[in-house]
């Protein structure tokens, strides 16, 4: 998701209320669509036959492009999942979450960030 220092304890608690855990066994595939935001929390996996690291995001990524395809566990894996409806509610009702996710996307130089305004000449 994003580093815990970006989210206050209140925001983390709110996120935890709507998040669920998805467990995968080695070799188990998971078809990822844009109905939820998934974050690899533990384990080793591939996504579309490419290795991914803990912290990798899939599905509907807040303030970025969706990442859909097939995730396959190489070891026991745990993913954190937040359904689209819950994610939309978080973004609209928890301003700090909204701000933190936008900040994370910019700091991570996410290629899906197309909502930034370039420098504007005020002469």
Secondary structure, DSSP 8 states (H G I E B T S, - for coil): ---GGGS-HHHHHHHHHH-EEEEE-TT-EEEE-TTEEEEEEES-EEETTEEE-TT-EEES-TTS--B-EEEEESS-EEEEEEEHHHHHHHHHH-HHHHHHHHHHHHHTT-TT-----------
